[in-house]
């Protein structure tokens, strides 16, 4: 087709006009959209006074402008919310600074701010979170259910709303497409993050959720009675003697889903534990939606089921050939046949099963979502025994009654079989206890949010902390690449060939835990990650709080490394861990005559 000169001129004019219009549109967009941003949907979280977590100050419009934002409405007691967290973390890691996730913790409980902080620590949430106890943001966005996700475009307006855990796949795809669409407009400047986990003193246990017992542990490490602890916050299983001494740990401590030997296998927030009395420990690996087994004969961790939905407890029922699983996010109780390897549904349509216990051929369980105590018999019939315990997270049934850990008021309550009534049994200082078992005349309670195991005497109701401690032995000689809760101190300069004292300075009200395997090593650095051991101080030296260091040689580089266990100086006090690392340089000037480690300040 041949165009005349007039036609060509007309086409050129049209093209020029379109380009000019496009440039005008871009100019107006750059002027108009920022001007309109304060009036966009995102103002619903910036226009109100709210408690922000994981940031140094509340985020403002200038922080949020030109960002792809994903609002995550969740609750620490909502299992379906927890199920979606791995997918959200994966999306955050994949998109990096091109996506900002903001959690909106919606709850009407009076203690929700403290509870949400602990939930963030337990599940390692590293994005900003707003505490919304009055449901102000929830109502402004017309949210109806947990979990709900709202995708916000860089202009601050709602792009799409997603409800429920099954929507996560579409959410991830749409978020990636939105990021691609606005890739040249997205603000990638750093945000004022200040993670809550960096304000926490370390502990041996981290959010223990379940406990189990055997009087006949047989392993290469030790034989005899032992307590199994699902150390959920550190993604491992701790096995301790009844006096608290740690026998062994299972799991690398990293979030993951790897089978293998006890050191390399990985879990993600394990909950339910079930020991068969011989050589196998079954684990409800909640974060991986799987049923795992520890085989002490093989020295291996293996996966039996991997298509569950936040399983959080296990029991043998009706016999030891069948494991019942509280598949809580799906509202089910499943049965897994160990011989046939088949799974069947025993009960469904349940609100959110928290814990189970078997007694007299009946399976008793509590549902946290509707505050109920229920029972399932051999005929697979479910009956409600009682309603009214506000937040039941754990229970134990035996011939004397059913003992329930009520997280709403942190009491142990007792259900009486004959009267069908519940009354207060003991008020222990607990915070969201998630596991309780009976061993002889004592209850062992997983006091999850306090990072400890409490022992309650059933007769006199006296209680004490189980002092869970690693073995009393020094670490391997040489440079340690990992120390728990490490604090690096600025370099110290000391005088060569002088007597230098190392002192432990404890704040008032604190003491050295003399049962903890504290140590401090003095190393001479050979290379960046290689060192020779010059001196070692164990727990016996550290409890004196003053040690004489060997004389330092000029022009050599030294390093102090160690871990100290210390406690509040009061009955049933919480104990903590602090690791320490400091480089030391010697010269011929007038320098420090002592090195001080401060604890408890």
N, C-alpha and C positions, 0 to 999 in steps of 0.2 A: 504494500500500500504506500503510495507516494503522497507526502504532505506538501502543501504549498508553503511559500514563505510566510503568508498570513497565518496559516494553521500552526506553523512552528512557533511563531511569535506568541500566539494565543496559549499554546501548551506551555511555553516557557513562563508566560505570565501567571498561569494557574499554578505551576510548580513553585514559582517564587512566592506566590500568595500563601500556599500551603506551608512553606517553610517559615514564612514570617508569622503565620498564625500559630505554628507549633512552638516557635521561640517565644511568642507572647504568652502562650499557655504555660510554658515552663517558667517564665518569669513570674507570672501570676501565681503559679503553684508554689514557687519558692517563697513568695511574699505572703500568700494567703494561708497556706497550710500551717506554717509556723504560727501565724497570727491566730488561727483557729484552734491550735493544739490545746490551749488551756480550756477550751470548751468541748473537747473531744470526750469520748467515753472513758478514757483513762483517768480523767479528773476524779472519777468516783473513788479512786484509791489515794489521790493526792490532796483532795479538798477536805479530808477529815483528819482529825488528830488520832493517830493510830500507833500502836506499839510495833515497831519494826525490829526484826532480829536478823542476825548475820550481816548487819551493816553498821557503820560508825555513826550514821545519822539517817533520818527518814529520807527516802528518795523523793525528789521533787520533779516538776515538769521538765526542767532542764536536763535532769538525769535520764528521763524516759523518752524524750523526744527523739524521733528518727530511729527507733528500735523496734524490732519484731519481738513482741512480748507474749508469753504464754502464762496466763493466770491459772493456777492449780488450786481449786477449792477442795480442801481435805480436812480430815479430823484424825487425831492420833489414835482414836478407838475404832476407826473404820478400816476393817481388813481389806476391803476392795480398794481403798486409797493406797494402802501399803503395797498391794499387788502391782500397782501401776508405777511405783517408784523406780524399779530397775529400767523400765522403758524410757522414763523421763530422763534419768541419768545418762542413758545411752545417747539420747537425742542431744542433751547438753554437751556431751563429750564430742559428738560428731560435728555439731555446728559451732562450738566454741563461742567467741564473742559476738557472733552474728545473731545469737538468740539469748534473750533474758527471760528466765523462768522466775516467777514470783509466786510463792505459796501463800494462799489465804487460809489460815487455820480458823475454821468456823466452829464455835462451840458456845454453849451457854453455861458450862460448868464454871464455878467460881475459881477453881485452881487451874484453869486452862493455860494461862501464860507460863506457869512453871512446868506444867505437863508438856506443853508443846516444845519448850526448850529441851527437855529430856528426850522427847521423841526425836527431835532433830539430831541430837547426839547419838542416840541409839541407832538410827537409820542413816547416819552420815549425810545429812542434807546440807548442801553447801551453797544453795542459792538464797536470796533474800526471802524472808517470810514475814507476813503481817499477821498479828494476832487480832482476830475479829470476834471477841466474845459476845458482843451485842448483836451480831449478825447484820451490822450496818451495810458492809460491802456486799454480803450475801444477798440482802434484800434489794440493794440498788441495782445489782445485775440480774435480779429475778431468778436466782439459782434455786433449784428445787431438790437436788440430791447430791450426795457424795459418791464418787468424785465427779466434779464438773471441771472442764477445761475451757477457757475462753482465749481464743487467738486474736491478738491485737496487731493491727498493721502499723507501719512507722508514722502514720498520721494520727495515731492514738485512738482509732475507732475499731469496733468489733468486726472481725473478719468472719469468724465462725464460732459456734458453740458445740461442745462435745460432752456427752453425758455417759458415765459408766466405763468400766475397765475395757469393754470390748471395742470402744471407740478409739483406742490408743493408736492402732495401726493407721486409720484414716487421718488422725491428728498428726502423726509423724510425717506422713506424705504431704499433707497440706502445708505444714510448717516449712518443710524443705522447699516446696514450690513458692511459698511467700518470700522466703529468704532469697531465692533465685530471682524473683521478680523485682525486688528492691535492693539488689546487691550493691548498686552504686550509691544508694541513699542511706544505707544503714550506718548508724553511729556505733563505732567500735571502741570508743574511749573507755578506759578502766572505770569501774564503779567503786564506791567507797565500801568495799567488803571488809567485814571484821567478824570472822566466823566464831560462833559460840564455842566450838570445840577447843579453840585456843585459850579459852578462859577457864578450862577445867583442869583440876589436879588429877593426875593419873591414879589408877587403882589396879589391884591385881585382877579383880573381876570387873566386868563392864556389862551392865544390864543383864544379869543372869535371869533366865526365864523359866526353866524347868529343872527339877532335880529328880534323880532316881537313885536306888540303893541296891547293893548286893552284899551279902555276907561271905561271898566266896569268889572274889575276883582272882583270876589266874592269868597272869601275864608274865612277860620276861622281866618286868620291872618289880612287881611285888604281888604277893598273894594275901588274901584276907578281906576284911570288910572295907567297903569304899563307897563314896558318894560321887555320882556323876552329875556334873553341872553343865547345862547348856549356856555357855558364856556368849550370849548372843551379840553383844556389842563388839566383841573381839573376834567373832566368827570362828570360834573353836569350842572344843569340849574339854573341860577340866575334870580330871579324876583325882579326888583327894581322899586321904584317910579321914577317919571320924574326928581326929584332932585338928584337921585343917591342912596338914602337910600335903602338898601337891605330889602325887605319885607320877603323873604324866599328863601331857596335853596332846589332843588329837586335832590336827588342822594347822595350816600355815599361819592363820590369822588374817589372811587377805580375803576379801570378798571374791567368791568364785564358785565353780561347780566342777572341780577336778577330782576324779578318783585317783587312788594311788596309796602310797605308804602314809603313815601317820603324820609325817612332817610336811609332805608335799600336797596332800589332799586339802581341798578348800570347801568352805561352806559359806552361805549367806544368811545370816541371822537365824541360826538353828533354834528350834523350840523344843518340841516333845521328845522325850527320851524313854526307851523301853529296853530293859535288859532281860535276856532270856534265862538267866541263872546259870548259863554255861560259858559260852564264848562269843556271844553276839550282842551288840548294842545297836538297836534300831533308832534312827534319828528322823524326826520330822524337820526337814530342811526348808523352812518356810519361804525364805527369799528365793530359793531355786525351784519352789513348787514340786518338791520331790521327796521320796522316801529313800533314805540311805541306810547302809548297814556297816558297822565296824566289826570286822572279823579279827578277834584277838589271836586266833591260831595262825591266820595268814599274815597278820600285821598289815591289813589292807582296809581301805574304805571303798565301798562299791555302791552303785545306784541301782535300786530295785524298781522304782516307779518315777517317772519324770513328767507326768501330765496332770499333776494335781493343782489345786488352787488355794495357796497359802495354808498348807496343813500345819496345825499347831499343837496337836497332841496325839498320842498313841497309847493303845491298851491291847492286851490279849483278851479276846472275847469271841465266842463263848468258851474257847479253849486256846491252848498255846499253838495250835495250827493256824489260827486266824488273828491277824492284827486289824483292829478297828482304827480308823484314821478320821480325825475331825477335819474335814475338808472345808474349812470355815468360810472362805470367800464364796464358795458355791452353795453354802447352806446345807451341806450334806454330812452324813457319817457313812464312811465307806468301810468295806471289809476286804482285806487282802489275804487270800489263801496262800500260805507259804509253800504248800505242796504243788498246787496246780498253777500258781503264779497268776491267778485270775482275780479280778476286782469286781465287787458287786456293791450296790447301794443298799444300806440298811435303813437309812432315814433321809428324808429330803425336806425342802421347804422350811428349814430351820433358820432363825434369825442370824446367829453368829456364834457357833459353839466355841467356848473359850478353853475348857478343860474337862477331862473325863476321869472317872474312877470306877473300878469294878469291885463289887462286893455281893456275895450270896447270889451268884449267877445273874446279876443285874448290872447294867451299865448306867451309872449316874453321870450327868453332865450339866454344866451351866452354860447359859447363853447370855453373853454380856449385853447384846443389843436390846433384849426385851426383859432383862433382869429376872430370868427364870431359872429354876432348878427342875430338871426333867429326869426321867428314867426310861430306859429301853430294856425290855425283857427278852427272853429267848425266842418269843414269838414275833420279835421285831415290832412290838407295839410301843409307841411313845406316849407317855403321860406327863402332864405338868404337875409337879408336887407342890411347888410354891412359887409365888411371884412377889417381888418387893425388895430383894437385895439389889441395890441400884446398879452396881458395876462389879458383878462377880467374875473374877479372872482365874480362880484356882479352887480346887476342892479335893478332899480326901474322904473316902467312905470306909467305915469299918463297923464292927458290931456295936459300938457305942453311939454312933450317929454319923452325920455328914458334916464335915468341917469346911467352911467356905471362906475364902479370902475376899473380903468386900473392899474394893479399891476406892469406893466413893467416900468412905470414912475411915479407911485403913484399919479395919477390925477383922478379927477372926470370929466368925459366927458359927453356930451349931444348929443343925436341923435334927429334931427329935422324931424318930420313926413313929412312936406311939401317938404323940399329940399332933404331929404334922405341923409343928410350929418351929420358928427360928428365933433364937435369942443370942445375945452377945456372949461369946465364950472368953475372949481375951483381947484387950486392946494393947497390941504391941506397937512400937514405933516403926510403922511400915510406910512404904510409898509405892503403891501399885504392885503388890506382891502377885507374881504370876505362877508360882508353883508351890505345892505343899505336899510332903510325904511324912509318914509316920515310921520311926525307927525305934522299936521298944517303947519307952515311955516318953519319947520326945518327938516333936514335930521339927522338921527341917524345912525352912521357908525361904524361897527365892525372893528376896526383897529387891525387886528389879531396879527401881529408880534410885535406890540407895546403894546400889552396886555391892551387895553383900548377901550372905546367907545367915539367917537368924535361926537360933535353936531355942525352941519353946518347950519347957518342961510341962507335960500334961497334968501332972499332979498338983504342983504348987504354983504353976503359971509364971515361974521365973524364966527370964530369957537372957540370952547372951549371943554375941556375934561369933560365928565360926571363923576363926582366924586363918583364912586360906592363904598359905604362903608357899613359895617355891622351895626346893631343897636348899639346905644350908651348905652351899659349895661355891667356890669362886669360879668366875667364868674362865674360858680358855685364855691362856697367856697371849698377849699381843693386842693390837689395835682392834677395837670393837666398832663395827660399822653401824650397828643399831642399838640404841638404848631407849627404854621406855620413858616417855614424858621428858625429853631431853631439853635442858636449858644450857645454851652456850654462853659462857662468860667472856668478856673482853680480855685480851691478852694481859698477863701480869709480868712485870719486870722485877727481878729479884737480884740481889747482890751475889756474885760468884763466891763459891766456897764459904758461904755463910750458913748459919743454922736458921732454917726457915720453918716456922710452925704452920701446920694446917689445922684450922679450927672450924668446928661446926657451931654456928650461932642459931639457936632455936628461939623463936618468939615465945613470949609468955603463954602458957597454956598448951604447949606442945612438948613431945618427948620422942626420943628414938625408939622405934619398935625393935626391941631386943630379940624378937623371934624372927625377924625378917633377915634375909640373906644380903644385908648391905655390904658394899665393898667400894674401895677406891684404889685405882691403880695409877702409879706414876710410870709413864712411858718415855723412852727416848725415841723421837721420830727419826726413822732412817729414810723413808720415802713418804710420799703423800698418804699412802694407805698401808704403811708397814712400820712397825715399831718394835722395840725391845723393851721388855718389862724390867724396870729398875727396882720398884718396890710395890708391895701389896698390903692393904689394910683391910681386914675383914670386919665382921659385925662386932667382934669383941673389942677391937681397937676403936671403932667408930662410936660405940656407946659411951666411951670416955670423953669424946668430943674434942680431943686435942692430940695431934700426932706430929712427931718430928720427921721432917722430910730429909732425905739424903742431900748432901751438898751438891750444888749445881755447878757445872763446868761451863765456862764462857764459850760462846759461839756455837753451843749445841742447842737444839730445839727439843723442848719437853712438852708432854701433854698429861694433864690429870683427867682421868675418866672414872666415873663410878655411878652407882645407884644406891640411894638411901631410902629406907623404909621408915616412916615416922607417923605418929598418931596424935590426936588430941589427948591431953592428959586428963581423962575422965573415964568413968565406967562405961563400957559398951561404946567406946568412941570409934569413929570411922578412922581408917588408916589410909595412908597415901604413899605414892612413889614419886621420887624426884631424881632424875638423872642429871649429871653434871659433867661439863667438859670445858677445859680451859687450857690454852697454850701458855707456856712459861718460857721466858727468855732471861738468861743471866748475863750481867755485865759488871763492870768494875765501879759503877756509880753508886750513889746512895738511893737505894730503891726500897720496895716493901720488905718488911721483916716478917710478915705473916700473910697467909692466904686464908680468906674466910668464905665459907659456904653458908648462906642464909636460908633458913627453912621456916615456913609458917607465917611469913610476913605478907 
